[in-house]
Amino acid sequence: MTEFNCISKQESKGVRKIRRNRFIALTMMFLFVPICGFIGDMEISEAITGAFAFSYFLVTIILLGIVSFSRCPRCSKFFFWSWFWANGFTRKCVHCGLSIKAKYENKWPDA
């Protein structure tokens, strides 16, 4: 059973930003080995390949850092970790329980 929280527009924007950043960071992390392997198989110098791999790795680490320090739009605490627990794959804020899949629903449509 899927449960979606009814949230404000501002919270919806914040959750969408966290979801987008997490998707980009995890995609880059999982594609690191295949992309670097593909670049390594090309007929280019090892210096260029190494520079590309290092740059890609550095950008991925920075993006993962940005995601891990994302703040919850509802409680303004870190979304993915508390003082004793860290989980980058969680679907809810570890503090207030705001779902990462929560969507804004306008209950009062303009007539």
Secondary structure, DSSP 8 states (H G I E B T S, - for coil): -----EE-HHHHHHHHHHHHHHHHHHHHHHTHHHHHHHHHHSSS-HHHHHHHHHHHHHHHHHHHHHHHT-B-TTT-SBSSB-SS-B-TT-SB-TTT--BTT-EE--SS---
